[in-house]
Amino acid sequence: MKNWCGYSKQDLKIIRDFVHEINNEIIVKIGTSKNWYCVLPWYKLYLGAKKQEKWIEEIRFNWCKKQDFYFQANMNIISLLHEIGHFQTFNLDEWQERNAQEEYLQDLYCEGKIDIVELNNRYFDLPNEYKATKWAFEYYKANKSKCENLAKLIKI
């Protein structure tokens, strides 16, 4: 039986084992949002929908392609690794600044001053978001077969 976001119990076990090989303090749970997200500094990582909406994937992919660390990779695995990257690169001062900046960007978007693409690009340019994404690509590159095996096992 699968939960609302499309993961079976076996998928969850596989994902938890993968995450715990990197950092065994992280608690992996099913989230309430389509997006993957984490709660710092409480070491909780929430899984989002197994299948992301295509337009969201394209916006994130286009931002990643512009970065010097980019290479072709499974973007679903990169999304998971990005969230783990927040734990691996955590800095409380940056995180507090990020929260203020994220709220400001959300306000600009809600007021129609920026579109969804600019919102995404400016969000991922925030220092801790950039570091988490860079960490994700570096981990994937160093552990390519492990990451690709995960994608195959959970079918993403």
Contacts in CASP RR format, 6 or more apart in sequence:
PFRMAT RR
TARGET T0000
AUTHOR 0000-0000-0000
METHOD contacts of the structure
MODEL  1
MKNWCGYSKQDLKIIRDFVHEINNEIIVKIGTSKNWYCVLPWYKLYLGAK
KQEKWIEEIRFNWCKKQDFYFQANMNIISLLHEIGHFQTFNLDEWQERNA
QEEYLQDLYCEGKIDIVELNNRYFDLPNEYKATKWAFEYYKANKSKCENL
AKLIKI
1 8 0 8 1.000
1 9 0 8 1.000
2 8 0 8 1.000
2 11 0 8 1.000
3 30 0 8 1.000
4 30 0 8 1.000
5 30 0 8 1.000
5 31 0 8 1.000
5 34 0 8 1.000
5 47 0 8 1.000
5 48 0 8 1.000
5 49 0 8 1.000
5 50 0 8 1.000
6 49 0 8 1.000
6 50 0 8 1.000
6 51 0 8 1.000
7 15 0 8 1.000
7 30 0 8 1.000
7 47 0 8 1.000
7 50 0 8 1.000
7 154 0 8 1.000
11 50 0 8 1.000
11 153 0 8 1.000
11 154 0 8 1.000
12 28 0 8 1.000
12 30 0 8 1.000
12 47 0 8 1.000
14 150 0 8 1.000
14 153 0 8 1.000
14 154 0 8 1.000
15 28 0 8 1.000
15 47 0 8 1.000
15 80 0 8 1.000
15 150 0 8 1.000
15 154 0 8 1.000
16 28 0 8 1.000
18 80 0 8 1.000
18 146 0 8 1.000
18 150 0 8 1.000
19 26 0 8 1.000
19 28 0 8 1.000
19 45 0 8 1.000
19 80 0 8 1.000
19 84 0 8 1.000
20 26 0 8 1.000
22 84 0 8 1.000
22 88 0 8 1.000
22 139 0 8 1.000
23 43 0 8 1.000
23 84 0 8 1.000
23 87 0 8 1.000
23 88 0 8 1.000
25 43 0 8 1.000
25 87 0 8 1.000
26 43 0 8 1.000
26 44 0 8 1.000
26 45 0 8 1.000
26 84 0 8 1.000
26 87 0 8 1.000
27 43 0 8 1.000
27 44 0 8 1.000
27 45 0 8 1.000
28 45 0 8 1.000
28 47 0 8 1.000
29 44 0 8 1.000
29 45 0 8 1.000
29 46 0 8 1.000
29 47 0 8 1.000
30 46 0 8 1.000
30 47 0 8 1.000
30 48 0 8 1.000
31 37 0 8 1.000
31 46 0 8 1.000
31 47 0 8 1.000
31 48 0 8 1.000
32 46 0 8 1.000
33 46 0 8 1.000
33 48 0 8 1.000
34 48 0 8 1.000
34 49 0 8 1.000
34 52 0 8 1.000
34 53 0 8 1.000
34 56 0 8 1.000
35 48 0 8 1.000
35 49 0 8 1.000
35 52 0 8 1.000
35 56 0 8 1.000
36 45 0 8 1.000
36 46 0 8 1.000
36 47 0 8 1.000
36 48 0 8 1.000
36 79 0 8 1.000
36 80 0 8 1.000
36 82 0 8 1.000
36 83 0 8 1.000
37 45 0 8 1.000
37 46 0 8 1.000
37 48 0 8 1.000
37 83 0 8 1.000
38 44 0 8 1.000
38 45 0 8 1.000
38 46 0 8 1.000
38 83 0 8 1.000
38 86 0 8 1.000
38 87 0 8 1.000
39 46 0 8 1.000
40 86 0 8 1.000
40 87 0 8 1.000
40 90 0 8 1.000
40 95 0 8 1.000
41 90 0 8 1.000
41 92 0 8 1.000
41 95 0 8 1.000
43 87 0 8 1.000
45 83 0 8 1.000
45 84 0 8 1.000
45 87 0 8 1.000
50 76 0 8 1.000
50 154 0 8 1.000
50 156 0 8 1.000
52 76 0 8 1.000
52 79 0 8 1.000
57 75 0 8 1.000
59 116 0 8 1.000
59 117 0 8 1.000
59 120 0 8 1.000
60 75 0 8 1.000
60 79 0 8 1.000
60 120 0 8 1.000
60 124 0 8 1.000
61 75 0 8 1.000
62 117 0 8 1.000
63 120 0 8 1.000
63 121 0 8 1.000
63 124 0 8 1.000
64 70 0 8 1.000
64 75 0 8 1.000
64 78 0 8 1.000
64 133 0 8 1.000
64 137 0 8 1.000
67 130 0 8 1.000
67 133 0 8 1.000
67 134 0 8 1.000
67 137 0 8 1.000
69 133 0 8 1.000
69 134 0 8 1.000
69 137 0 8 1.000
69 138 0 8 1.000
70 137 0 8 1.000
71 137 0 8 1.000
71 141 0 8 1.000
73 137 0 8 1.000
73 140 0 8 1.000
73 141 0 8 1.000
73 147 0 8 1.000
74 140 0 8 1.000
74 147 0 8 1.000
74 148 0 8 1.000
74 151 0 8 1.000
74 156 0 8 1.000
76 151 0 8 1.000
76 156 0 8 1.000
77 140 0 8 1.000
77 147 0 8 1.000
77 148 0 8 1.000
77 150 0 8 1.000
77 151 0 8 1.000
77 156 0 8 1.000
78 133 0 8 1.000
78 136 0 8 1.000
78 137 0 8 1.000
78 140 0 8 1.000
79 136 0 8 1.000
81 135 0 8 1.000
81 136 0 8 1.000
81 137 0 8 1.000
81 139 0 8 1.000
81 140 0 8 1.000
81 147 0 8 1.000
82 132 0 8 1.000
82 133 0 8 1.000
82 135 0 8 1.000
82 136 0 8 1.000
83 132 0 8 1.000
84 135 0 8 1.000
84 136 0 8 1.000
84 139 0 8 1.000
85 131 0 8 1.000
85 132 0 8 1.000
85 135 0 8 1.000
85 136 0 8 1.000
85 139 0 8 1.000
86 128 0 8 1.000
86 132 0 8 1.000
88 132 0 8 1.000
88 135 0 8 1.000
89 128 0 8 1.000
89 131 0 8 1.000
89 132 0 8 1.000
89 135 0 8 1.000
90 128 0 8 1.000
91 128 0 8 1.000
94 127 0 8 1.000
94 128 0 8 1.000
95 128 0 8 1.000
97 126 0 8 1.000
97 127 0 8 1.000
98 126 0 8 1.000
98 127 0 8 1.000
98 128 0 8 1.000
98 129 0 8 1.000
101 126 0 8 1.000
102 123 0 8 1.000
102 126 0 8 1.000
105 114 0 8 1.000
105 119 0 8 1.000
105 122 0 8 1.000
105 123 0 8 1.000
106 119 0 8 1.000
108 114 0 8 1.000
108 119 0 8 1.000
109 115 0 8 1.000
109 116 0 8 1.000
109 119 0 8 1.000
114 122 0 8 1.000
123 129 0 8 1.000
124 130 0 8 1.000
124 133 0 8 1.000
139 147 0 8 1.000
140 147 0 8 1.000
END
